[in-house]
């Protein structure tokens, strides 16, 4: 259809582009009515239960799960990229000091820009597939090092240098705490990381692809994605969901606390999802991880989940409102000893791989993403006001 001036007429879209298909992808899909999502052709939950993080990283970047030789080479290659350039390491104390009130995720935006400049990242438009992949690998490998260093510096501690003999999740926990993690906790965090690598065209992933469509370098694309993730309606809910459990406090307060907030129109953090109309499969998997640990926190979380779902069903009949990934993610990370200010940064340490895979896919298409907006302001042209 053409407009009166001969240009293609813009198409109206729903708020938030909900349900609008903007491109094709080979990376995965979220089937909200089925309660299922996948990375390429594999169930993401099954991958989280059976595979290591590097296996899934390889899958997202290369399109297939690695065989034994490929796995060994990929682990060694990505581990070798964890150490930061000297000029980036030297700048981190100032970045951490300046960004202390906002935390490591804000500092990561600055540090990742610096890393890209230091490493000579070039626009994806000017690179071939191997060059783009090399920059993406370097960025993904460095993100856990940057996050943990900024966290420790913000607490007056020295950063812990990465170890090449530990897999991704265990090395992340080691750099965060300075101690080699218990295998059970490392595996629990790894399962969480795998389950959050990618999840359709969420706000941060779409942001990364929009920037990639301009031909910008990988670091620029990732910095934009991190900015989108920092919003509390996107990646900031794991600690907030745990704050809900703290605020309720005891089982006898569950009903009154929840009813008061639902009737007041407040959102219960950790419940509901814009896509899923059934239980979030990530939440189901992480509940199982939490129950493997057991203890009072897990028992309380399970009881709160049951009561909140019952109250929401009563007060909001006809709407499917269940726990989302943030609810039990917060419980699992708390059980594994992660400080709450690192919950969303830990999510970022996983999602950077999914963002990067989307950047690599988008870079194959030279068409810039440039939608239209409908102007609704005063009718132009208006005469300029006279100077007083």
C-alpha positions as CSV (number, residue, x, y, z in Angstrom):
1,X,0.0,0.0,0.0
2,X,1.2,3.5,-0.8
3,X,0.6,6.7,1.1
4,X,-0.6,9.9,-0.6
5,X,3.0,11.0,-1.2
6,X,3.9,7.8,-3.0
7,X,5.9,6.2,-0.2
8,X,5.0,2.9,1.4
9,X,2.3,3.4,4.0
10,X,3.4,2.5,7.5
11,X,1.6,-0.5,9.1
12,X,0.2,-0.1,12.6
13,X,1.6,-2.5,15.2
14,X,0.5,-3.3,18.7
15,X,2.2,-1.6,21.7
16,X,5.6,-3.1,22.4
17,X,5.5,-4.9,19.1
18,X,3.8,-7.8,20.9
19,X,3.4,-10.7,18.5
20,X,5.0,-8.9,15.5
21,X,7.4,-11.0,13.5
22,X,10.4,-8.8,12.6
23,X,12.8,-11.3,11.1
24,X,13.7,-15.0,10.7
25,X,16.1,-16.8,13.0
26,X,17.8,-20.2,13.3
27,X,18.8,-19.6,16.9
28,X,15.7,-20.6,18.8
29,X,12.1,-20.0,19.7
30,X,9.8,-19.5,22.6
31,X,6.4,-21.3,22.4
32,X,4.5,-19.5,25.2
33,X,1.3,-21.6,25.0
34,X,3.2,-24.8,25.2
35,X,5.6,-23.7,27.9
36,X,8.6,-24.7,25.8
37,X,11.6,-23.0,24.4
38,X,14.7,-24.2,22.5
39,X,18.2,-23.3,21.3
40,X,18.4,-24.2,17.7
41,X,16.6,-27.6,17.6
42,X,17.2,-28.7,21.2
43,X,15.1,-28.2,24.3
44,X,16.9,-25.5,26.4
45,X,15.8,-27.3,29.6
46,X,17.2,-30.6,28.4
47,X,20.5,-28.8,27.5
48,X,20.6,-27.3,31.0
49,X,20.1,-30.7,32.5
50,X,22.6,-32.5,30.3
51,X,25.3,-30.2,28.9
52,X,27.9,-27.8,30.1
53,X,27.8,-24.1,29.4
54,X,30.6,-24.3,26.7
55,X,28.7,-27.0,24.8
56,X,25.7,-24.6,24.5
57,X,28.0,-21.7,23.7
58,X,29.5,-23.8,20.8
59,X,25.9,-24.7,19.7
60,X,24.9,-21.1,19.5
61,X,28.0,-19.9,17.6
62,X,28.6,-22.9,15.3
63,X,25.1,-24.4,14.9
64,X,25.9,-27.8,16.4
65,X,26.9,-29.4,19.7
66,X,30.6,-30.2,19.8
67,X,32.1,-33.6,19.7
68,X,34.8,-34.5,22.2
69,X,37.7,-33.0,20.3
70,X,35.7,-29.8,19.5
71,X,34.7,-29.5,23.1
72,X,38.2,-29.7,24.4
73,X,39.4,-27.2,21.8
74,X,36.6,-24.8,22.5
75,X,37.1,-24.9,26.3
76,X,40.8,-24.2,25.9
77,X,40.3,-21.5,23.3
78,X,37.6,-19.6,25.3
79,X,39.5,-20.0,28.6
80,X,42.5,-18.4,27.0
81,X,40.5,-15.3,26.3
82,X,39.4,-14.6,29.9
83,X,42.4,-12.5,30.9
84,X,42.0,-8.8,30.3
85,X,44.4,-6.5,28.4
86,X,46.6,-4.6,30.7
87,X,45.1,-1.2,29.8
88,X,41.6,-2.4,30.6
89,X,42.7,-3.9,33.9
90,X,44.4,-0.6,34.9
91,X,41.2,1.3,34.2
92,X,38.8,-0.9,36.2
93,X,39.5,0.7,39.7
94,X,38.3,4.1,38.3
95,X,35.3,2.5,36.6
96,X,34.3,0.6,39.7
97,X,34.8,3.7,41.9
98,X,32.8,6.0,39.6
99,X,30.0,3.5,39.1
100,X,29.8,2.2,42.6
101,X,26.3,3.5,43.3
102,X,25.0,1.7,40.2
103,X,26.8,-1.5,40.6
104,X,28.8,-3.8,38.2
105,X,26.3,-3.9,35.4
106,X,26.6,-0.2,34.9
107,X,30.4,-0.4,35.1
108,X,30.3,-3.3,32.5
109,X,29.0,-0.9,29.9
110,X,32.0,1.3,30.2
111,X,34.5,-1.6,30.6
112,X,33.1,-3.4,27.6
113,X,33.4,-0.3,25.4
114,X,37.0,0.0,26.6
115,X,37.7,-3.6,25.9
116,X,36.3,-3.3,22.4
117,X,38.5,-0.3,21.7
118,X,41.6,-1.8,23.2
119,X,41.2,-5.1,21.3
120,X,40.5,-3.2,18.1
121,X,37.0,-4.5,17.5
122,X,35.9,-3.4,14.0
123,X,32.4,-2.8,12.7
124,X,30.7,-6.0,11.9
125,X,29.9,-4.5,8.5
126,X,33.6,-4.5,7.6
127,X,34.3,-8.0,8.9
128,X,33.7,-11.5,7.5
129,X,32.1,-14.3,9.6
130,X,35.4,-15.4,11.2
131,X,36.4,-11.9,12.3
132,X,32.9,-11.2,13.7
133,X,33.0,-14.6,15.6
134,X,36.5,-13.9,17.0
135,X,35.4,-10.5,18.4
136,X,32.2,-12.1,19.9
137,X,34.2,-14.9,21.5
138,X,36.6,-12.4,23.1
139,X,33.8,-10.3,24.4
140,X,31.9,-13.2,25.9
141,X,34.9,-14.7,27.5
142,X,35.8,-11.3,29.1
143,X,32.4,-10.4,30.5
144,X,32.6,-12.7,33.6
145,X,36.1,-11.4,34.3
146,X,34.9,-7.8,34.0
147,X,31.8,-8.3,36.2
148,X,33.6,-10.1,39.0
149,X,36.5,-7.6,39.0
150,X,34.1,-4.6,39.2
151,X,32.2,-6.3,42.0
152,X,35.3,-7.0,44.1
153,X,36.8,-3.6,43.4
154,X,33.5,-2.0,44.5
155,X,33.9,-3.8,47.9
156,X,37.5,-2.8,48.3
157,X,38.9,-6.2,47.3
158,X,41.5,-7.1,44.7
159,X,40.2,-8.8,41.5
160,X,40.8,-12.5,41.2
161,X,42.6,-13.6,38.0
162,X,40.7,-16.2,35.9
163,X,41.8,-19.8,35.8
164,X,42.0,-21.6,32.5
165,X,41.6,-25.0,34.1
166,X,38.0,-24.3,35.3
167,X,34.9,-24.4,33.1
168,X,32.9,-21.2,32.6
169,X,30.5,-21.4,35.6
170,X,33.1,-22.6,38.1
171,X,35.6,-20.0,37.0
172,X,33.0,-17.3,37.4
173,X,32.3,-18.3,41.0
174,X,36.0,-18.6,41.7
175,X,36.7,-15.1,40.4
176,X,33.7,-13.8,42.4
177,X,34.7,-15.4,45.8
178,X,38.4,-16.2,45.5
179,X,37.7,-19.8,46.4
180,X,37.2,-22.8,44.1
181,X,33.5,-23.5,44.3
182,X,31.8,-26.6,45.6
183,X,30.9,-28.8,42.5
184,X,27.2,-29.0,43.4
185,X,26.9,-25.2,43.6
186,X,29.0,-24.7,40.4
187,X,26.7,-27.1,38.6
188,X,23.6,-25.4,39.9
189,X,24.8,-22.1,38.6
190,X,25.8,-23.6,35.3
191,X,22.3,-25.0,34.9
192,X,20.9,-21.6,35.5
193,X,23.4,-20.0,33.1
194,X,22.5,-22.5,30.3
195,X,18.8,-21.9,30.9
196,X,19.2,-18.1,30.3
197,X,21.5,-18.0,27.3
198,X,18.7,-17.0,25.0
199,X,14.9,-16.4,25.1
200,X,13.5,-15.1,21.9
201,X,13.3,-11.5,20.8
202,X,13.2,-10.0,24.3
203,X,14.1,-6.3,24.7
204,X,17.9,-6.7,25.1
205,X,18.2,-9.2,22.3
206,X,16.2,-7.0,19.9
207,X,18.3,-4.0,20.9
208,X,21.5,-5.9,20.1
209,X,20.2,-6.8,16.7
210,X,19.0,-3.3,15.9
211,X,22.6,-2.0,16.7
212,X,24.1,-4.8,14.7
213,X,21.9,-3.9,11.7
214,X,23.8,-0.6,11.6
215,X,27.1,-2.4,11.1
216,X,28.5,-1.3,14.5
217,X,31.1,-3.4,16.3
218,X,30.3,-6.3,18.6
219,X,31.1,-4.3,21.8
220,X,28.7,-1.5,20.8
221,X,26.0,-4.0,20.2
222,X,26.5,-5.7,23.5
223,X,26.7,-2.4,25.4
224,X,23.3,-1.5,24.0
225,X,21.9,-4.9,25.1
226,X,23.2,-4.4,28.6
227,X,21.5,-1.0,28.8
228,X,18.2,-2.7,27.9
229,X,18.8,-5.5,30.4
230,X,19.4,-3.0,33.2
231,X,15.8,-2.0,33.3
232,X,13.8,-3.5,36.2
233,X,11.1,-4.8,33.9
234,X,13.7,-6.9,32.0
235,X,16.6,-8.3,33.9
236,X,16.3,-6.7,37.4
237,X,13.8,-9.1,38.9
238,X,15.8,-12.0,40.5
239,X,16.8,-10.0,43.5
240,X,13.4,-8.3,43.7
241,X,11.7,-11.6,43.7
242,X,13.8,-12.7,46.6
243,X,13.1,-9.4,48.3
244,X,9.4,-10.4,48.1
245,X,10.1,-13.5,50.2
246,X,12.0,-11.4,52.7
247,X,9.1,-8.9,52.9
248,X,6.5,-11.7,53.5
249,X,8.8,-13.2,56.2
250,X,6.7,-16.0,57.6
251,X,4.0,-18.4,56.2
252,X,1.2,-16.8,58.2
253,X,1.8,-13.4,56.4
254,X,1.6,-14.8,52.8
255,X,-2.1,-14.3,52.1
256,X,-2.5,-10.9,53.6
257,X,0.7,-9.5,52.1
258,X,-0.1,-10.8,48.6
259,X,-3.8,-9.8,48.7
260,X,-3.0,-6.3,49.7
261,X,-0.6,-5.8,46.8
262,X,-2.7,-7.5,44.2
263,X,-5.8,-5.5,45.2
264,X,-3.6,-2.4,45.2
265,X,-2.6,-3.0,41.5
266,X,1.0,-3.8,42.3
267,X,3.0,-6.4,40.4
268,X,4.3,-9.4,42.3
269,X,7.9,-9.8,41.2
270,X,8.7,-13.3,40.0
271,X,5.2,-14.0,38.7
272,X,3.7,-13.6,35.3
273,X,5.5,-13.5,31.9
274,X,4.6,-11.6,28.7
275,X,5.0,-14.8,26.6
276,X,4.2,-17.8,28.7
277,X,0.6,-18.8,29.3
278,X,1.7,-21.9,31.2
279,X,4.3,-22.4,33.8
280,X,7.7,-21.0,32.7
281,X,9.8,-24.1,32.0
282,X,12.9,-22.3,33.4
283,X,11.1,-21.9,36.7
284,X,10.2,-25.6,36.7
285,X,13.7,-26.6,36.1
286,X,15.2,-24.2,38.7
287,X,12.6,-25.3,41.3
288,X,14.1,-28.8,40.9
289,X,17.6,-27.4,41.3
290,X,16.5,-25.6,44.5
291,X,14.8,-28.6,45.9
292,X,18.0,-30.6,45.4
293,X,19.5,-28.3,48.0
294,X,16.5,-28.2,50.3
295,X,16.2,-26.2,53.5
296,X,13.9,-23.5,55.0
297,X,14.3,-21.0,52.1
298,X,13.3,-23.5,49.5
299,X,10.4,-24.8,51.6
300,X,9.1,-21.2,52.1
301,X,9.5,-20.4,48.4
302,X,7.5,-23.4,47.4
303,X,4.8,-22.5,49.9
304,X,4.7,-18.9,48.7
305,X,4.5,-20.0,45.1
306,X,1.5,-22.2,45.8
307,X,-0.4,-19.5,47.7
308,X,0.4,-16.7,45.3
309,X,-0.9,-18.7,42.3
310,X,-4.0,-19.6,44.2
311,X,-4.7,-16.0,45.2
312,X,-4.0,-14.7,41.7
313,X,-6.3,-17.3,40.2
314,X,-9.0,-16.1,42.6
315,X,-8.5,-12.4,42.1
316,X,-7.6,-12.5,38.4
317,X,-9.7,-15.3,37.0
318,X,-9.0,-16.4,33.5
319,X,-5.4,-15.2,33.5
320,X,-2.6,-17.7,33.7
321,X,-0.1,-16.2,36.2
322,X,2.7,-18.5,37.3
323,X,6.3,-18.1,38.5
324,X,8.7,-17.0,35.9
325,X,12.5,-17.6,35.8
326,X,13.3,-14.9,38.2
327,X,11.5,-16.4,41.2
328,X,13.6,-19.6,41.6
329,X,16.7,-18.1,40.0
330,X,16.9,-15.8,43.0
331,X,16.5,-18.8,45.4
332,X,19.2,-20.8,43.6
333,X,21.7,-18.0,43.5
334,X,21.1,-17.2,47.1
335,X,21.7,-20.9,48.0
336,X,24.9,-20.8,46.0
337,X,26.3,-17.8,47.9
338,X,26.0,-15.1,45.2
339,X,25.4,-11.6,46.6
340,X,22.1,-10.1,45.5
341,X,23.7,-7.3,43.6
342,X,25.3,-9.9,41.4
343,X,22.0,-11.7,40.4
344,X,21.3,-9.6,37.3
345,X,25.1,-9.4,36.3
346,X,25.1,-13.2,36.5
347,X,22.1,-13.3,34.2
348,X,24.2,-11.1,31.9
349,X,27.1,-13.5,32.0
350,X,24.9,-16.0,30.4
351,X,22.8,-13.9,28.1
352,X,26.0,-12.3,26.5
353,X,26.3,-15.5,24.5
354,X,22.8,-15.4,23.2
355,X,23.2,-11.7,22.4
356,X,26.4,-12.4,20.5
357,X,24.8,-15.2,18.5
358,X,22.0,-12.9,17.5
359,X,24.6,-10.2,16.5
360,X,26.4,-12.7,14.3
361,X,23.1,-13.8,12.7
362,X,22.0,-10.2,12.2
363,X,25.3,-9.2,10.7
364,X,24.7,-11.5,7.8
365,X,21.9,-9.2,6.7
366,X,23.0,-5.7,5.5
367,X,19.5,-4.2,5.8
368,X,19.3,-1.6,8.6
369,X,16.3,-1.9,11.0
370,X,14.4,1.3,10.6
371,X,10.7,1.2,11.6
372,X,8.4,4.2,11.5
373,X,6.5,6.1,14.1
374,X,3.1,7.8,13.8
375,X,3.3,11.5,14.6
376,X,0.4,12.6,17.0
377,X,1.6,16.1,18.1
378,X,0.2,19.5,17.0
379,X,-0.6,19.8,13.3
380,X,2.5,21.1,11.4
381,X,3.6,23.5,10.1
382,X,2.9,26.0,12.9
383,X,4.2,29.6,12.7
384,X,7.3,30.2,14.8
385,X,6.5,32.4,17.9
386,X,7.6,36.0,17.6
387,X,10.7,36.9,19.6
388,X,9.8,38.8,22.7
